Amino acid sequence: MTGEVTLRGRVLQIGGLKEKILAAKRVGIYTVILPERNQKDLADIPKHLLKGMTFVFADTMEEVLRAALRSSEPEESRVKPVKLLKSAKLLKRVPMRRSVAVVAGTPR
């Protein structure tokens, strides 16, 4: 991650775009968020370097965060039921009064 943001949240143009794209590709990153002002600079980069890459352009920090934090998997696949651990099932059998006393350190 590299670049500058103004106090008002505007994303500023970056330099060394070709090198940054190469570095991202080298480590297996194929989606890159770029400042909107760098969109015109992609025309100067050889097409073979852009192959397989996806670019998201952002003008504000809000747009950067929205793009960076969105999930690529469908929502229903992110929520999975979890089995209770054996210890969690045992806790259900402990009377509340006793468990509170033990936690608080008071005599039983």
Secondary structure, 3 states (H helix, E strand, C coil): CCCCECCCCEECCCCCHHHHHHHHHHCCCCEEEEEHHHHHHHHHCCHHHHCCCEEEEECEHHHHHHHHHCCCCCHHHHCCCCCCCHHHHHHHHCCHHHHHHHHHCCCC
